[in-house]
Structures are given as structure tokens and as C-alpha cells.
């Protein structure tokens, strides 16, 4: 009997200290990317408003997190206007000069006259200028809400739009700042090879670009 009790106690100790027994959930919780008061954001107060759960931009200014994120899942919904050209920015290390110092996941109204003939690298869900989505016309037409999920784990970035995984990038393959791995040209304003970019930084949402609005809601993040 004593041996049996000792075995039970020993097994309980080993389980607790080696992590294979049932215990509290250690997964990190979902948190809002931005609070409705925007107290956890850096932004132009004349450019962004948050009302009734919807974040809307009226100027071409980005809104930024105050925290730096590395490995995470980001989920949000967005609604395009006709001709929208916006984006979700990750791994940003310089909020004042973010374009060459970050990775942008493109948000666009692919059906508009301005965007319909764009190369896939500039379509909605693309890693802007670098890698186009593997499916076309996944984004809904202007005026409808879209669901986007972005997973960033080190140099791996995946994008799911309206339930379809459309973009999967391994940044380590982008060793040039002028040519993509498939030989296509990278825009001149994005000269830094993705393979050399840090994989931790601020997260931002690009504001109104041109005359087309962009709106976001249900923005949440979970660190991995």
C-alpha cells in the first residue's frame, strides 16, 4: 500500500513538473488591438475616429500600436470603399518612416477601376510588392465586411481572407531588395531585403488613401 501511495505521489510530482498533466491553460488570451478610447495607440486625432465599434480613417495617416509584437495571430474585419487602397502593417521598426521598415499586407478594392488591372503583388491580401495571393477576387465588393487573419511566426507570414488561405510567405527567401524570388521587380521604395528585416515591431493600419475610405472593426490579437 505504501509503495502504491508513493507511486501516485511521484507520478503527480513528475506530471506537474514536466507539463504533461492536465493543468491551467497556458495559451495567451485574445486582446483588442486598439481600445475604443485609442489610449493604447499612436495616431493623428484628426485622421482616425472610433465610434460604435468601427475604426475609420479620413486621412492618409497610419494608426500604430504602442506595443511591439513578435509572434502573433491578428484577426480583424475591414470594409472597403470604391477604390480603397490601404493595408495592415506588421514588423514595423520605424513608425515615422514605416514604408521601407516593415511588411505590409495589402487591403484594396480589387474590383475598382484603379485596382482591377493591378499585378497580383498589389491585390488585396498580397504582401505588398513582394508576393501576390494564390486566389483572385476573394475580397468582397465595396461596402461589404471582410474577415482577415494574419499569422506572423518569425519569418513566416500567412494571410487568410474570408476563410481562404491566400498568401504564405517565408521572408528568408527574399534575399534581394530589388528582385523577388520569381524575378519580378520590387518597388524602388521598398529596398530592404525581407530576409534582413527584424521580425518584431509595431502593428499599424494604413489610413485613407486618395478619395476612398477604409473602415475596421473586431480587431483582436493573440500572442503566440
N, C-alpha and C positions, 0 to 999 in steps of 0.2 A: 504493500500500500504506500509506504514511504517513497519507494522508487517511482511509483506511478505519479504521486503528487510532485516529486522533484522534476520528473519529465515534463509534466504540464507547465510548471513554473518556468523551466528552462526554455521550452518552446515559445511561451508567451514573451519571455525576455528577448529571444532571438528575433521573433516576429516584429516586435516593437522597434528594435534597434537596426533591423535590416530592411524595413519598409515593405515587407510582403504581407503583413496582416492588414485586415480592414482597419481603416482609421479615418481621420478627418480629411476632407477633400483639399488637396494642396494646390489645385488649379487656381490661377488668379482670376478675379472676378471681372465681369464687364463693367466698364465705366464710361460715362459720357465723354466724348471727345472734347466738347465745349459745354459749359454750363449755360443755362438760359440767360444768366446775368453777364456772360462772357468774361467773368472775373479771372478765368484761367487762360485767357487768350491775349495775344498782342495783335492789335488791328487798328484800322482807321475808323473812328466812330462815325464819320460821315459816309463811310462806304458800306458798312455792314449793319443790318438790323436782325434781331431775333424775336419774332413775335408768333405766338400760338404754335410754338414748336418748330417753326420754319426759319431757317437762316438764309437771308437774301442779300445779294451784293448789288449795289447801284453804281459802283466804280470799279476800275481795273486795279484793285489793291487786294493783295492776299491777306488772309487771316491765318495766324500761326498759334500753335500750342506754345505754352511756356515751358513745357517739359520736353526732354529729349527721349525718343523711343528707339529701341533697337529691334528686338524680335516681337512681333505682334500680329494680331488679326484686327483689321479695321473694317467695319461694316457701316454703310450709310445708304441713304436714298437721295437721288437728285432728280430735278426736273429741268429740262432744257426749255429755252425759248427758241423761236425760229432763228437759226444761225448761231446758236451758242458755241463758244469756244472757251472752255475752262479746263480745270484739272485738279487732281489730288496730288500733292507734292509730299514725297517721303525722303528720309535720309538727308534733310537739308542742314547744312553746317554753317550757312551764312544767310540769314533772313533778309538782309539788305541787298544781297547780290545772289539771289537764290537760283537763277536760271542755270548757270554753269556748275552750281554746287549742290545739286540734288537730283532726284529722279522724279519725273512727272508722269502720272498715269492720266492719259488724255480723257477729257469729257467733251463731247461735241454732238451737235445735231447733224448726224451723218446724212440726213435727207435734204438738208438745205442746199440752196444754190451755191453757197460759199464752200460747202464741205463735201458735196456729193462726189466730186471728181478727185478728191484728195487721195494721195498714196495711203495704203493701209497703215503706214507708220504714223499717220496723223489722224486716224479714225478713232472713234470712241472705244476706250478700253486698251488702246495701244500704250506701250512705253514710249512716250513721245519722241519721235525722230529716230528711234532705235529698233523697235520690234512691233509689228502690227498684230492685231488679233487674228486667230485662226478661223474665225467665223465672221461673216458680214451681216450687218443690219440686225444685230442683237439688241441694240439700243432702241427704245420706243420713240415714237414721234413726239415732237414738241408738245408740251402741255400734259404729258403723262409722267408718272413717277417711275423711276428705275431703281433697282436694287443692285448695289455693287459691294463685293467683298474683296479686300486686298490682304494677302498674307505675305508678310516680309520676315524671312528667316535667313539672316546673314545675306549672302549674295543671291539668294533665290527669292524671286518675286512672282506671285501668281495673282491673276485677276479673274474673278468670276462676275459676270454681268447677267442679271435676270435669270439666275440659275444655271448658266452655262459657263464653264471654264474656257476662257478665250485667249488668255495670254499667260505664258510661262517662261520666265527669263532666268538664266544663270548669268549674273553680271560678270563673272570671271571670264566669260567668252568674249567680252567686249574690250579687247586689249588696245584698240586704236581709238583716237579721238576724232578721226576723220572718216573712217570706213566701218560699216557694220560687218559682222562675220559673213553675211551674204554678198558683200561687195558694194552695197548701196551706200550713198553718201550720208553722213551725219551732218545736220545743220551746223553751220560755222559758229553759231553762238553756243554750241554745246561741245567745247573742245576737250573736255577731260574724259579720258577713258573710264568707263564704268568699273572696270576691274580694279581701278585705283581709288574709287570713291569710298569714303567711310560708310559703314552700314549701321550707323546710328545718327540720329538727328531729329530736328523738329518736323512736325507734320503741318502742312498748310493746305488751304483751299484757295484756288485762284478765283479772283473776282470777276466782275462783268468785263467782257472783252468786246469792244465795239459797241453796237447798239443792242446786243442780245443779253438778256438777264440769265442768271443761274440761281437756283434755289436748292437748299439741302435740308434734310431732316433725318431724325433717327440715327444720328451719328454716335457710334459707340466703339470702344477699343478694349481689347483684352491682350495683356502682355503674355508672352509665351516663356 
